[in-house]
Amino acid sequence: MINLSATLAAFFHMGGYGAIVWPAWAITLFILIYNIIVPRIKMRQLRKMIVNSPNPRAVSELNDTIPKSNDGN
């Protein structure tokens, strides 16, 4: 029977490179998630700011920048 704890320990140790590999994975994952979430938050804030702006042209300019669908609608 396979010793699961020894197998997992060997996997996470990765022949001595685990101390470099796993933090590199964690940093990469953090950066990817950050690059997805932060622009979405900033876009929501920007849209709220433009919609609440006293300048009525700002809202129409925002609507002009939203991509339209190609199905004719």
PDB file with SEQRES, HELIX, SHEET and CRYST1 records, atoms N, CA, C and O in Angstrom:
SEQRES   1 A   73  MET ILE ASN LEU SER ALA THR LEU ALA ALA PHE PHE HIS          
SEQRES   2 A   73  MET GLY GLY TYR GLY ALA ILE VAL TRP PRO ALA TRP ALA          
SEQRES   3 A   73  ILE THR LEU PHE ILE LEU ILE TYR ASN ILE ILE VAL PRO          
SEQRES   4 A   73  ARG ILE LYS MET ARG GLN LEU ARG LYS MET ILE VAL ASN          
SEQRES   5 A   73  SER PRO ASN PRO ARG ALA VAL SER GLU LEU ASN ASP THR          
SEQRES   6 A   73  ILE PRO LYS SER ASN ASP GLY ASN                              
HELIX    1 AA1 LEU A    4  HIS A   13  1                                  10    
HELIX    2 AA2 MET A   14  GLY A   16  5                                   3    
HELIX    3 AA3 GLY A   18  VAL A   51  1                                  34    
HELIX    4 AA4 PRO A   56  THR A   65  1                                  10    
CRYST1    1.000    1.000    1.000  90.00  90.00  90.00 P 1           1          
ATOM      1  N   MET A   1       0.830  -1.180   0.000  1.00  0.00           N  
ATOM      2  CA  MET A   1       0.000   0.000   0.000  1.00  0.00           C  
ATOM      3  C   MET A   1       0.883   1.255   0.000  1.00  0.00           C  
ATOM      4  O   MET A   1       1.953   1.280   0.607  1.00  0.00           O  
ATOM      5  N   ILE A   2       0.414   2.275  -0.684  1.00  0.00           N  
ATOM      6  CA  ILE A   2       1.188   3.513  -0.803  1.00  0.00           C  
ATOM      7  C   ILE A   2       0.999   4.365   0.451  1.00  0.00           C  
ATOM      8  O   ILE A   2      -0.120   4.552   0.929  1.00  0.00           O  
ATOM      9  N   ASN A   3       2.100   4.871   0.966  1.00  0.00           N  
ATOM     10  CA  ASN A   3       2.056   5.771   2.114  1.00  0.00           C  
ATOM     11  C   ASN A   3       1.698   7.165   1.596  1.00  0.00           C  
ATOM     12  O   ASN A   3       2.548   7.862   1.042  1.00  0.00           O  
ATOM     13  N   LEU A   4       0.439   7.567   1.777  1.00  0.00           N  
ATOM     14  CA  LEU A   4      -0.065   8.811   1.227  1.00  0.00           C  
ATOM     15  C   LEU A   4       0.663  10.030   1.782  1.00  0.00           C  
ATOM     16  O   LEU A   4       0.974  10.953   1.029  1.00  0.00           O  
ATOM     17  N   SER A   5       0.935  10.051   3.060  1.00  0.00           N  
ATOM     18  CA  SER A   5       1.597  11.219   3.644  1.00  0.00           C  
ATOM     19  C   SER A   5       3.020  11.388   3.099  1.00  0.00           C  
ATOM     20  O   SER A   5       3.476  12.510   2.881  1.00  0.00           O  
ATOM     21  N   ALA A   6       3.712  10.275   2.883  1.00  0.00           N  
ATOM     22  CA  ALA A   6       5.063  10.353   2.327  1.00  0.00           C  
ATOM     23  C   ALA A   6       5.014  10.808   0.875  1.00  0.00           C  
ATOM     24  O   ALA A   6       5.872  11.568   0.427  1.00  0.00           O  
ATOM     25  N   THR A   7       4.007  10.340   0.140  1.00  0.00           N  
ATOM     26  CA  THR A   7       3.864  10.728  -1.258  1.00  0.00           C  
ATOM     27  C   THR A   7       3.561  12.220  -1.379  1.00  0.00           C  
ATOM     28  O   THR A   7       4.154  12.918  -2.202  1.00  0.00           O  
ATOM     29  N   LEU A   8       2.627  12.705  -0.547  1.00  0.00           N  
ATOM     30  CA  LEU A   8       2.306  14.140  -0.561  1.00  0.00           C  
ATOM     31  C   LEU A   8       3.494  14.987  -0.119  1.00  0.00           C  
ATOM     32  O   LEU A   8       3.752  16.048  -0.688  1.00  0.00           O  
ATOM     33  N   ALA A   9       4.205  14.525   0.878  1.00  0.00           N  
ATOM     34  CA  ALA A   9       5.377  15.261   1.339  1.00  0.00           C  
ATOM     35  C   ALA A   9       6.421  15.354   0.240  1.00  0.00           C  
ATOM     36  O   ALA A   9       7.038  16.402   0.051  1.00  0.00           O  
ATOM     37  N   ALA A  10       6.621  14.256  -0.487  1.00  0.00           N  
ATOM     38  CA  ALA A  10       7.585  14.273  -1.590  1.00  0.00           C  
ATOM     39  C   ALA A  10       7.111  15.200  -2.707  1.00  0.00           C  
ATOM     40  O   ALA A  10       7.916  15.895  -3.328  1.00  0.00           O  
ATOM     41  N   PHE A  11       5.793  15.207  -2.959  1.00  0.00           N  
ATOM     42  CA  PHE A  11       5.254  16.090  -3.990  1.00  0.00           C  
ATOM     43  C   PHE A  11       5.482  17.558  -3.623  1.00  0.00           C  
ATOM     44  O   PHE A  11       5.951  18.334  -4.456  1.00  0.00           O  
ATOM     45  N   PHE A  12       5.160  17.942  -2.401  1.00  0.00           N  
ATOM     46  CA  PHE A  12       5.323  19.333  -1.994  1.00  0.00           C  
ATOM     47  C   PHE A  12       6.790  19.719  -1.831  1.00  0.00           C  
ATOM     48  O   PHE A  12       7.141  20.890  -1.977  1.00  0.00           O  
ATOM     49  N   HIS A  13       7.630  18.769  -1.536  1.00  0.00           N  
ATOM     50  CA  HIS A  13       9.064  19.039  -1.403  1.00  0.00           C  
ATOM     51  C   HIS A  13       9.705  19.227  -2.775  1.00  0.00           C  
ATOM     52  O   HIS A  13      10.650  20.004  -2.913  1.00  0.00           O  
ATOM     53  N   MET A  14       9.211  18.535  -3.773  1.00  0.00           N  
ATOM     54  CA  MET A  14       9.648  18.622  -5.168  1.00  0.00           C  
ATOM     55  C   MET A  14      11.158  18.515  -5.335  1.00  0.00           C  
ATOM     56  O   MET A  14      11.773  19.313  -6.042  1.00  0.00           O  
ATOM     57  N   GLY A  15      11.727  17.558  -4.701  1.00  0.00           N  
ATOM     58  CA  GLY A  15      13.154  17.314  -4.855  1.00  0.00           C  
ATOM     59  C   GLY A  15      14.020  18.459  -4.349  1.00  0.00           C  
ATOM     60  O   GLY A  15      15.130  18.671  -4.839  1.00  0.00           O  
ATOM     61  N   GLY A  16      13.513  19.191  -3.374  1.00  0.00           N  
ATOM     62  CA  GLY A  16      14.281  20.299  -2.804  1.00  0.00           C  
ATOM     63  C   GLY A  16      13.930  21.653  -3.383  1.00  0.00           C  
ATOM     64  O   GLY A  16      14.390  22.679  -2.881  1.00  0.00           O  
ATOM     65  N   TYR A  17      13.118  21.674  -4.439  1.00  0.00           N  
ATOM     66  CA  TYR A  17      12.766  22.946  -5.086  1.00  0.00           C  
ATOM     67  C   TYR A  17      11.401  23.477  -4.645  1.00  0.00           C  
ATOM     68  O   TYR A  17      10.963  24.522  -5.128  1.00  0.00           O  
ATOM     69  N   GLY A  18      10.737  22.785  -3.752  1.00  0.00           N  
ATOM     70  CA  GLY A  18       9.413  23.199  -3.307  1.00  0.00           C  
ATOM     71  C   GLY A  18       9.397  24.575  -2.665  1.00  0.00           C  
ATOM     72  O   GLY A  18       8.406  25.295  -2.779  1.00  0.00           O  
ATOM     73  N   ALA A  19      10.476  24.952  -1.992  1.00  0.00           N  
ATOM     74  CA  ALA A  19      10.543  26.262  -1.336  1.00  0.00           C  
ATOM     75  C   ALA A  19      10.580  27.398  -2.354  1.00  0.00           C  
ATOM     76  O   ALA A  19      10.283  28.543  -2.013  1.00  0.00           O  
ATOM     77  N   ILE A  20      10.933  27.101  -3.572  1.00  0.00           N  
ATOM     78  CA  ILE A  20      10.949  28.118  -4.636  1.00  0.00           C  
ATOM     79  C   ILE A  20       9.686  28.022  -5.480  1.00  0.00           C  
ATOM     80  O   ILE A  20       9.104  29.040  -5.854  1.00  0.00           O  
ATOM     81  N   VAL A  21       9.267  26.804  -5.775  1.00  0.00           N  
ATOM     82  CA  VAL A  21       8.149  26.582  -6.699  1.00  0.00           C  
ATOM     83  C   VAL A  21       6.837  27.065  -6.104  1.00  0.00           C  
ATOM     84  O   VAL A  21       6.108  27.805  -6.765  1.00  0.00           O  
ATOM     85  N   TRP A  22       6.509  26.669  -4.875  1.00  0.00           N  
ATOM     86  CA  TRP A  22       5.201  27.002  -4.318  1.00  0.00           C  
ATOM     87  C   TRP A  22       5.012  28.491  -4.068  1.00  0.00           C  
ATOM     88  O   TRP A  22       3.925  28.996  -4.350  1.00  0.00           O  
ATOM     89  N   PRO A  23       5.991  29.225  -3.561  1.00  0.00           N  
ATOM     90  CA  PRO A  23       5.801  30.678  -3.474  1.00  0.00           C  
ATOM     91  C   PRO A  23       5.664  31.334  -4.854  1.00  0.00           C  
ATOM     92  O   PRO A  23       4.925  32.307  -5.006  1.00  0.00           O  
ATOM     93  N   ALA A  24       6.369  30.806  -5.854  1.00  0.00           N  
ATOM     94  CA  ALA A  24       6.245  31.342  -7.211  1.00  0.00           C  
ATOM     95  C   ALA A  24       4.825  31.133  -7.733  1.00  0.00           C  
ATOM     96  O   ALA A  24       4.256  32.030  -8.356  1.00  0.00           O  
ATOM     97  N   TRP A  25       4.252  29.960  -7.483  1.00  0.00           N  
ATOM     98  CA  TRP A  25       2.861  29.700  -7.875  1.00  0.00           C  
ATOM     99  C   TRP A  25       1.917  30.650  -7.148  1.00  0.00           C  
ATOM    100  O   TRP A  25       0.997  31.195  -7.757  1.00  0.00           O  
ATOM    101  N   ALA A  26       2.136  30.852  -5.861  1.00  0.00           N  
ATOM    102  CA  ALA A  26       1.262  31.718  -5.068  1.00  0.00           C  
ATOM    103  C   ALA A  26       1.320  33.160  -5.575  1.00  0.00           C  
ATOM    104  O   ALA A  26       0.285  33.815  -5.699  1.00  0.00           O  
ATOM    105  N   ILE A  27       2.504  33.647  -5.863  1.00  0.00           N  
ATOM    106  CA  ILE A  27       2.652  35.019  -6.372  1.00  0.00           C  
ATOM    107  C   ILE A  27       1.987  35.156  -7.735  1.00  0.00           C  
ATOM    108  O   ILE A  27       1.306  36.147  -7.998  1.00  0.00           O  
ATOM    109  N   THR A  28       2.179  34.177  -8.592  1.00  0.00           N  
ATOM    110  CA  THR A  28       1.570  34.213  -9.924  1.00  0.00           C  
ATOM    111  C   THR A  28       0.049  34.204  -9.819  1.00  0.00           C  
ATOM    112  O   THR A  28      -0.623  34.980 -10.497  1.00  0.00           O  
ATOM    113  N   LEU A  29      -0.489  33.345  -8.987  1.00  0.00           N  
ATOM    114  CA  LEU A  29      -1.934  33.283  -8.800  1.00  0.00           C  
ATOM    115  C   LEU A  29      -2.475  34.602  -8.245  1.00  0.00           C  
ATOM    116  O   LEU A  29      -3.517  35.083  -8.689  1.00  0.00           O  
ATOM    117  N   PHE A  30      -1.774  35.179  -7.283  1.00  0.00           N  
ATOM    118  CA  PHE A  30      -2.192  36.463  -6.713  1.00  0.00           C  
ATOM    119  C   PHE A  30      -2.222  37.549  -7.787  1.00  0.00           C  
ATOM    120  O   PHE A  30      -3.176  38.323  -7.856  1.00  0.00           O  
ATOM    121  N   ILE A  31      -1.195  37.611  -8.619  1.00  0.00           N  
ATOM    122  CA  ILE A  31      -1.127  38.635  -9.667  1.00  0.00           C  
ATOM    123  C   ILE A  31      -2.241  38.441 -10.689  1.00  0.00           C  
ATOM    124  O   ILE A  31      -2.850  39.417 -11.127  1.00  0.00           O  
ATOM    125  N   LEU A  32      -2.513  37.212 -11.071  1.00  0.00           N  
ATOM    126  CA  LEU A  32      -3.590  36.949 -12.026  1.00  0.00           C  
ATOM    127  C   LEU A  32      -4.946  37.367 -11.461  1.00  0.00           C  
ATOM    128  O   LEU A  32      -5.734  38.016 -12.149  1.00  0.00           O  
ATOM    129  N   ILE A  33      -5.213  37.002 -10.228  1.00  0.00           N  
ATOM    130  CA  ILE A  33      -6.485  37.385  -9.608  1.00  0.00           C  
ATOM    131  C   ILE A  33      -6.568  38.896  -9.455  1.00  0.00           C  
ATOM    132  O   ILE A  33      -7.617  39.486  -9.713  1.00  0.00           O  
ATOM    133  N   TYR A  34      -5.484  39.525  -9.042  1.00  0.00           N  
ATOM    134  CA  TYR A  34      -5.444  40.980  -8.891  1.00  0.00           C  
ATOM    135  C   TYR A  34      -5.745  41.662 -10.228  1.00  0.00           C  
ATOM    136  O   TYR A  34      -6.498  42.634 -10.274  1.00  0.00           O  
ATOM    137  N   ASN A  35      -5.159  41.155 -11.309  1.00  0.00           N  
ATOM    138  CA  ASN A  35      -5.359  41.756 -12.631  1.00  0.00           C  
ATOM    139  C   ASN A  35      -6.757  41.528 -13.187  1.00  0.00           C  
ATOM    140  O   ASN A  35      -7.148  42.184 -14.153  1.00  0.00           O  
ATOM    141  N   ILE A  36      -7.503  40.627 -12.607  1.00  0.00           N  
ATOM    142  CA  ILE A  36      -8.894  40.435 -13.015  1.00  0.00           C  
ATOM    143  C   ILE A  36      -9.829  41.286 -12.160  1.00  0.00           C  
ATOM    144  O   ILE A  36     -10.742  41.921 -12.687  1.00  0.00           O  
ATOM    145  N   ILE A  37      -9.611  41.303 -10.859  1.00  0.00           N  
ATOM    146  CA  ILE A  37     -10.550  41.954  -9.944  1.00  0.00           C  
ATOM    147  C   ILE A  37     -10.396  43.473  -9.908  1.00  0.00           C  
ATOM    148  O   ILE A  37     -11.396  44.187  -9.986  1.00  0.00           O  
ATOM    149  N   VAL A  38      -9.191  43.975  -9.793  1.00  0.00           N  
ATOM    150  CA  VAL A  38      -8.983  45.414  -9.615  1.00  0.00           C  
ATOM    151  C   VAL A  38      -9.504  46.242 -10.798  1.00  0.00           C  
ATOM    152  O   VAL A  38     -10.160  47.255 -10.558  1.00  0.00           O  
ATOM    153  N   PRO A  39      -9.252  45.873 -12.052  1.00  0.00           N  
ATOM    154  CA  PRO A  39      -9.833  46.670 -13.145  1.00  0.00           C  
ATOM    155  C   PRO A  39     -11.359  46.678 -13.138  1.00  0.00           C  
ATOM    156  O   PRO A  39     -11.970  47.685 -13.495  1.00  0.00           O  
ATOM    157  N   ARG A  40     -11.976  45.581 -12.741  1.00  0.00           N  
ATOM    158  CA  ARG A  40     -13.437  45.560 -12.659  1.00  0.00           C  
ATOM    159  C   ARG A  40     -13.941  46.520 -11.590  1.00  0.00           C  
ATOM    160  O   ARG A  40     -14.925  47.229 -11.800  1.00  0.00           O  
ATOM    161  N   ILE A  41     -13.274  46.540 -10.459  1.00  0.00           N  
ATOM    162  CA  ILE A  41     -13.663  47.465  -9.389  1.00  0.00           C  
ATOM    163  C   ILE A  41     -13.481  48.907  -9.852  1.00  0.00           C  
ATOM    164  O   ILE A  41     -14.358  49.744  -9.637  1.00  0.00           O  
ATOM    165  N   LYS A  42     -12.360  49.196 -10.479  1.00  0.00           N  
ATOM    166  CA  LYS A  42     -12.099  50.551 -10.966  1.00  0.00           C  
ATOM    167  C   LYS A  42     -13.127  50.967 -12.022  1.00  0.00           C  
ATOM    168  O   LYS A  42     -13.561  52.118 -12.036  1.00  0.00           O  
ATOM    169  N   MET A  43     -13.521  50.041 -12.906  1.00  0.00           N  
ATOM    170  CA  MET A  43     -14.505  50.357 -13.938  1.00  0.00           C  
ATOM    171  C   MET A  43     -15.855  50.681 -13.309  1.00  0.00           C  
ATOM    172  O   MET A  43     -16.527  51.620 -13.738  1.00  0.00           O  
ATOM    173  N   ARG A  44     -16.259  49.913 -12.297  1.00  0.00           N  
ATOM    174  CA  ARG A  44     -17.521  50.216 -11.610  1.00  0.00           C  
ATOM    175  C   ARG A  44     -17.475  51.603 -10.969  1.00  0.00           C  
ATOM    176  O   ARG A  44     -18.428  52.375 -11.071  1.00  0.00           O  
ATOM    177  N   GLN A  45     -16.360  51.908 -10.308  1.00  0.00           N  
ATOM    178  CA  GLN A  45     -16.221  53.219  -9.673  1.00  0.00           C  
ATOM    179  C   GLN A  45     -16.280  54.335 -10.713  1.00  0.00           C  
ATOM    180  O   GLN A  45     -16.916  55.364 -10.491  1.00  0.00           O  
ATOM    181  N   LEU A  46     -15.621  54.129 -11.836  1.00  0.00           N  
ATOM    182  CA  LEU A  46     -15.608  55.135 -12.892  1.00  0.00           C  
ATOM    183  C   LEU A  46     -17.001  55.337 -13.475  1.00  0.00           C  
ATOM    184  O   LEU A  46     -17.423  56.472 -13.699  1.00  0.00           O  
ATOM    185  N   ARG A  47     -17.713  54.247 -13.720  1.00  0.00           N  
ATOM    186  CA  ARG A  47     -19.080  54.360 -14.255  1.00  0.00           C  
ATOM    187  C   ARG A  47     -19.990  55.095 -13.271  1.00  0.00           C  
ATOM    188  O   ARG A  47     -20.775  55.951 -13.679  1.00  0.00           O  
ATOM    189  N   LYS A  48     -19.892  54.769 -11.975  1.00  0.00           N  
ATOM    190  CA  LYS A  48     -20.702  55.472 -10.976  1.00  0.00           C  
ATOM    191  C   LYS A  48     -20.368  56.954 -10.965  1.00  0.00           C  
ATOM    192  O   LYS A  48     -21.260  57.799 -10.892  1.00  0.00           O  
ATOM    193  N   MET A  49     -19.084  57.265 -11.037  1.00  0.00           N  
ATOM    194  CA  MET A  49     -18.663  58.659 -11.025  1.00  0.00           C  
ATOM    195  C   MET A  49     -19.211  59.404 -12.242  1.00  0.00           C  
ATOM    196  O   MET A  49     -19.661  60.543 -12.123  1.00  0.00           O  
ATOM    197  N   ILE A  50     -19.176  58.765 -13.407  1.00  0.00           N  
ATOM    198  CA  ILE A  50     -19.658  59.418 -14.621  1.00  0.00           C  
ATOM    199  C   ILE A  50     -21.176  59.579 -14.584  1.00  0.00           C  
ATOM    200  O   ILE A  50     -21.696  60.634 -14.949  1.00  0.00           O  
ATOM    201  N   VAL A  51     -21.887  58.542 -14.145  1.00  0.00           N  
ATOM    202  CA  VAL A  51     -23.344  58.619 -14.090  1.00  0.00           C  
ATOM    203  C   VAL A  51     -23.790  59.680 -13.084  1.00  0.00           C  
ATOM    204  O   VAL A  51     -24.773  60.381 -13.324  1.00  0.00           O  
ATOM    205  N   ASN A  52     -23.092  59.803 -11.982  1.00  0.00           N  
ATOM    206  CA  ASN A  52     -23.455  60.795 -10.964  1.00  0.00           C  
ATOM    207  C   ASN A  52     -22.880  62.176 -11.259  1.00  0.00           C  
ATOM    208  O   ASN A  52     -23.057  63.105 -10.471  1.00  0.00           O  
ATOM    209  N   SER A  53     -22.204  62.311 -12.369  1.00  0.00           N  
ATOM    210  CA  SER A  53     -21.587  63.578 -12.739  1.00  0.00           C  
ATOM    211  C   SER A  53     -22.663  64.600 -13.098  1.00  0.00           C  
ATOM    212  O   SER A  53     -23.686  64.238 -13.679  1.00  0.00           O  
ATOM    213  N   PRO A  54     -22.447  65.864 -12.763  1.00  0.00           N  
ATOM    214  CA  PRO A  54     -23.416  66.894 -13.149  1.00  0.00           C  
ATOM    215  C   PRO A  54     -23.369  67.204 -14.638  1.00  0.00           C  
ATOM    216  O   PRO A  54     -24.240  67.911 -15.146  1.00  0.00           O  
ATOM    217  N   ASN A  55     -22.371  66.689 -15.346  1.00  0.00           N  
ATOM    218  CA  ASN A  55     -22.226  66.932 -16.775  1.00  0.00           C  
ATOM    219  C   ASN A  55     -23.043  65.899 -17.547  1.00  0.00           C  
ATOM    220  O   ASN A  55     -22.666  64.727 -17.562  1.00  0.00           O  
ATOM    221  N   PRO A  56     -24.158  66.292 -18.194  1.00  0.00           N  
ATOM    222  CA  PRO A  56     -24.988  65.314 -18.909  1.00  0.00           C  
ATOM    223  C   PRO A  56     -24.284  64.693 -20.111  1.00  0.00           C  
ATOM    224  O   PRO A  56     -24.642  63.589 -20.521  1.00  0.00           O  
ATOM    225  N   ARG A  57     -23.298  65.370 -20.684  1.00  0.00           N  
ATOM    226  CA  ARG A  57     -22.553  64.802 -21.815  1.00  0.00           C  
ATOM    227  C   ARG A  57     -21.741  63.593 -21.399  1.00  0.00           C  
ATOM    228  O   ARG A  57     -21.499  62.697 -22.208  1.00  0.00           O  
ATOM    229  N   ALA A  58     -21.318  63.560 -20.144  1.00  0.00           N  
ATOM    230  CA  ALA A  58     -20.484  62.457 -19.674  1.00  0.00           C  
ATOM    231  C   ALA A  58     -21.225  61.131 -19.795  1.00  0.00           C  
ATOM    232  O   ALA A  58     -20.629  60.119 -20.165  1.00  0.00           O  
ATOM    233  N   VAL A  59     -22.523  61.127 -19.485  1.00  0.00           N  
ATOM    234  CA  VAL A  59     -23.300  59.889 -19.565  1.00  0.00           C  
ATOM    235  C   VAL A  59     -23.444  59.452 -21.011  1.00  0.00           C  
ATOM    236  O   VAL A  59     -23.304  58.265 -21.309  1.00  0.00           O  
ATOM    237  N   SER A  60     -23.720  60.380 -21.917  1.00  0.00           N  
ATOM    238  CA  SER A  60     -23.864  60.000 -23.320  1.00  0.00           C  
ATOM    239  C   SER A  60     -22.524  59.545 -23.898  1.00  0.00           C  
ATOM    240  O   SER A  60     -22.490  58.641 -24.734  1.00  0.00           O  
ATOM    241  N   GLU A  61     -21.434  60.151 -23.469  1.00  0.00           N  
ATOM    242  CA  GLU A  61     -20.111  59.714 -23.936  1.00  0.00           C  
ATOM    243  C   GLU A  61     -19.789  58.318 -23.420  1.00  0.00           C  
ATOM    244  O   GLU A  61     -19.169  57.523 -24.126  1.00  0.00           O  
ATOM    245  N   LEU A  62     -20.207  58.013 -22.185  1.00  0.00           N  
ATOM    246  CA  LEU A  62     -19.991  56.678 -21.638  1.00  0.00           C  
ATOM    247  C   LEU A  62     -20.781  55.660 -22.444  1.00  0.00           C  
ATOM    248  O   LEU A  62     -20.260  54.589 -22.755  1.00  0.00           O  
ATOM    249  N   ASN A  63     -22.017  55.966 -22.787  1.00  0.00           N  
ATOM    250  CA  ASN A  63     -22.836  55.045 -23.572  1.00  0.00           C  
ATOM    251  C   ASN A  63     -22.255  54.841 -24.967  1.00  0.00           C  
ATOM    252  O   ASN A  63     -22.415  53.767 -25.547  1.00  0.00           O  
ATOM    253  N   ASP A  64     -21.590  55.845 -25.511  1.00  0.00           N  
ATOM    254  CA  ASP A  64     -20.975  55.708 -26.827  1.00  0.00           C  
ATOM    255  C   ASP A  64     -19.775  54.769 -26.795  1.00  0.00           C  
ATOM    256  O   ASP A  64     -19.434  54.178 -27.819  1.00  0.00           O  
ATOM    257  N   THR A  65     -19.127  54.620 -25.636  1.00  0.00           N  
ATOM    258  CA  THR A  65     -17.934  53.776 -25.544  1.00  0.00           C  
ATOM    259  C   THR A  65     -18.263  52.326 -25.262  1.00  0.00           C  
ATOM    260  O   THR A  65     -17.392  51.466 -25.390  1.00  0.00           O  
ATOM    261  N   ILE A  66     -19.521  52.025 -24.872  1.00  0.00           N  
ATOM    262  CA  ILE A  66     -19.894  50.642 -24.581  1.00  0.00           C  
ATOM    263  C   ILE A  66     -20.038  49.901 -25.920  1.00  0.00           C  
ATOM    264  O   ILE A  66     -20.770  50.350 -26.801  1.00  0.00           O  
ATOM    265  N   PRO A  67     -19.349  48.783 -26.068  1.00  0.00           N  
ATOM    266  CA  PRO A  67     -19.418  48.038 -27.338  1.00  0.00           C  
ATOM    267  C   PRO A  67     -20.842  47.574 -27.639  1.00  0.00           C  
ATOM    268  O   PRO A  67     -21.559  47.121 -26.747  1.00  0.00           O  
ATOM    269  N   LYS A  68     -21.231  47.688 -28.871  1.00  0.00           N  
ATOM    270  CA  LYS A  68     -22.558  47.260 -29.317  1.00  0.00           C  
ATOM    271  C   LYS A  68     -22.445  45.844 -29.886  1.00  0.00           C  
ATOM    272  O   LYS A  68     -21.382  45.437 -30.356  1.00  0.00           O  
ATOM    273  N   SER A  69     -23.541  45.108 -29.838  1.00  0.00           N  
ATOM    274  CA  SER A  69     -23.537  43.753 -30.397  1.00  0.00           C  
ATOM    275  C   SER A  69     -23.626  43.820 -31.907  1.00  0.00           C  
ATOM    276  O   SER A  69     -24.100  44.817 -32.450  1.00  0.00           O  
ATOM    277  N   ASN A  70     -23.189  42.801 -32.583  1.00  0.00           N  
ATOM    278  CA  ASN A  70     -23.172  42.763 -34.041  1.00  0.00           C  
ATOM    279  C   ASN A  70     -24.457  42.223 -34.638  1.00  0.00           C  
ATOM    280  O   ASN A  70     -24.543  42.076 -35.857  1.00  0.00           O  
ATOM    281  N   ASP A  71     -25.465  41.921 -33.817  1.00  0.00           N  
ATOM    282  CA  ASP A  71     -26.694  41.343 -34.346  1.00  0.00           C  
ATOM    283  C   ASP A  71     -27.716  42.398 -34.763  1.00  0.00           C  
ATOM    284  O   ASP A  71     -28.872  42.059 -35.015  1.00  0.00           O  
ATOM    285  N   GLY A  72     -27.324  43.640 -34.840  1.00  0.00           N  
ATOM    286  CA  GLY A  72     -28.182  44.712 -35.322  1.00  0.00           C  
ATOM    287  C   GLY A  72     -28.986  45.394 -34.240  1.00  0.00           C  
ATOM    288  O   GLY A  72     -29.761  46.301 -34.545  1.00  0.00           O  
ATOM    289  N   ASN A  73     -28.839  45.003 -33.006  1.00  0.00           N  
ATOM    290  CA  ASN A  73     -29.579  45.640 -31.907  1.00  0.00           C  
ATOM    291  C   ASN A  73     -28.758  46.699 -31.247  1.00  0.00           C  
ATOM    292  O   ASN A  73     -29.219  47.339 -30.302  1.00  0.00           O  
TER     293      ASN A  73                                                      
END                                                                             
